[in-house]
Amino acid sequence: MKLDPYRAANQEDLVRDHLVLVKRIAYRLMAKLPPSVDVDDLIQVGLMGLLDAAQHFDEEQKAPFEVYASQRVRGAMLDELRLMDWWPRSARKIMREIEAAMQELQQSLKRNPFEREVADLLGISLPEYQQKLQEASGHQLLYYEDFHTGDETSFLDRHVSSTILNPLNTIEEEGFKKKLIEAIQSLPEREQLLMSLYYEQDLNLREIGMIMEITESRVCQLHTQAIGRIRSLLQDWIK
């Protein structure tokens, strides 16, 4: 059966007009993924999701195409990432070590430690410590594995799904909320600003770097470090 020429042309228009949507979703996901993930691979998979969305979109449905396509594109990218071991065990090990060092220093110093103090406790140089933060990008506040033991088959969903902060029951507890607010407020001023720009104003790393007058890679390091600080202060809740 031949495809209606008008419908085919309309699908081509939808794909062409929403190419930027694919890139935007890919780069937003990359902010939560380690450098080992290739953004071009995500974009390629996202384009297939966009094409699929254009082919199945019904103009009579209530949701606009951009909303429908966003779900298809993001879903295609997540499906692809689920096939990859995209957050190396080495990165998880790095963050466990950094969090432990931060917690030890917080208890002894009664304040958030400086980067050099964390590096010294880990027995590495400051540049090496900052490189470890870069390698561990994609680190999140809460993981399902913080509350349960077992396999890691759903590790991706715990990192980049729209419900990153799981389990919701814990998040909704007033005691946890209060502790979380206190932990964020205890961050160094620069890291508080970064978290506000990223999570409240929804800016990407490049935009934050321009505002803070630092490189995008440095923004990534500080974000990872801020999450590590917060997690180290919430150990009573996530152990």
N, C-alpha and C positions, 0 to 999 in steps of 0.2 A: 504494500500500500504506500502510495506516494504522500509525502508530507506536504501540507498546504504551504505554497510559496510564501504567503503573507505571514503565516505562523512561523516559518523558518526564519524569515527576515526579522521578525519581532524578537525571536530568541537571540539572534546575533546582536541585535541592538542592546538587549538586556545584558548580555555577557560583556560587550564592549563598554557599556556605560558603568559597569560595576567592577571593573578590573581593580580599581583602587581599593575597593572594599576588601578584596582578597589580600592585598598587601597589608592593609591596616590590621586585619585580623592576625595575619602571620607575625607581624612585628609585635603586636600586643602579646601573643603567646611566647615569642622569643624572650620577652622580658622575664618570663618565668621558667625559662629553659637554659641549660648550660651551653657553653660555646660549641660543644661537640655536635649540636643540632644545626643543620644547614638550613637557613631561612629560605633559600631557593627551592629546596625540596618541599618545604611546607607550602610555598606559593604554587608550585606545580600541582600538588595534590589539591590545594584549594581551588585552583582553576577547574579541575575536574568536578569538584563539588558545585561550583558556580554553573558550569554547563548543565549538570544534572538538575539544578534548581530551575534554570531557564526552560528546560525541556518539560518539567512537571508542574510549573507554576500555572495556577488557575486564576485568571484575572478577576473572577467573581468572588474569590475568597476574601475575607475581611482584612487579613494581614497584608501590608504592602510588600512588594517584592524584596526590598532591601532586608526586611526582617526575616522573611522566609529564606532568602539566600544566605544570610548571616548564619542561620542555624545549620544549613546544609554545608556551607564552607567550613565552619568550625568543626562540625561533626566529622567531615572527611579528614581534616587535619588530625583530630584526636584519634580517629581510627588508625591512621598511619603511625602515629606516635606510639600507640599501644603495641604495635608490632616491633618496636625498637626498645632496647634497654637504654633509654635516653638519659637517665640520671645515674651515672656510674656509682658503683658501691664505694669507690675511692672518694667521691664527693660527699657521700653520706658520712663516711668515716672522718673526713676533714672537719665537717661541721660538728660532729659529736665531740671531737677533741677541742675545737674552739669554744663550744658551749661550756664544756667542763672547765676549761681554763678561765673563762669569763665568770662562771659561777664561783669558783675558788677565789678569784680576785675581788669580786663584789663582796664576798663574805669577810675577807680580810681587810679590805680598804674602806668598806662601807660607802662605796660609790662606784660608778661605772668606770672601769679601767680604761686607760689610754691604749691606743693601738700598740705602741711600743711595749707596754707592760704585758699585754697578751702575747706578743711575739716573744718577749724574753722568757715568759713562763713556758712557752712551747719550745723554747730552745732554738728559735730561728730568727733570721734578720727581719727587719720591718718590710723590705721589699718582698721577701719570701712569704710573709704573712699576708700581705696585700694580694699577692698572686694566688694564694690559697682561697681568699675570699672571691676572687674572680672565677676560679675554677669551680667554686661551689655555688655559683649563681643559679637561681631557681629554687633556693631554699625558701620554705614557707613557714608560717607561724605555727600551724598545727597539722599533724599528719594522723591518719587513722591508726598507724602503727604505734603512736604514742599511747594509745588506750588499749590496744589489743596486740597479741603476738600471733605469729603465723606467717603465711607466705605473703609475697608482695605483688600479687598479680594485678591488684587495682592501684598500684602506686601512681600511675599517671592520673587517674581520677582524683587522687588526693591532692595533686599539685596544680593542675590547670583547669579543672572543671569549674563551673560557675558556683559550686558549693565548696570552695577550697577550705573554708574553716569548719571542718568536721571534727567530732560529731556535734550537731547543732544543739543537742541538749546541754552540753557543757558550755557552749558559747552563750546560751541563753540564761545561764545561772547568774544571778546578780553578783555573787561573790567573785565569780570569774571576771565579769565585766569590770568591776571595781579594780581588781588586781591588774587587768590588762590596761586600763586607763592610767593607773599609777606607773606601770612599766613604761608606757609610751612617754608619759610626762617626765620620766627620769632620764630619757635619752639625752645625749648632748644636743645642743640647740640646732646644729646643722643637720643632724639625723632626724630630729623632729620635723624640720622644714621639709626634708626630702620625703618623709612618710606622708606628710600632709599633701604635698604636690602630687605624689603618685596615687595615693588611695582616695583622697578627698576631691582633688581637682582633676584626676584622671589624666595627668600628663605622662608622656612617655619619657624614657631615659634621656634621649637627646634633648628634649625640651627642658627637662629638669637641669641638665648640664649647662644649658645656655643661661638659665636663670641663676644658678649657683656659681657660674663661671668656673666650672671644672669639666673634665672630660667625661664622656659617656661611660667609659670603663671605670672611672673613679666613682661615678654615681652607682654603678652596679656593685662595686666593692662596699660602698657605704650602706647600700640597701641590704646586702647580705649580712653585714656586720650588725645593723640595727635589728634585724630579725633574730640574729644570734643572741644579742643582748636581751631582747624581750623573752625569748624562749628560756634563757638561763634564769630569768627572774620568775618564770612560771612553772618551774620544775615540780612544785608541790601539786600542780594541777594536771600536768601532762606525764606524770610517771605512774 
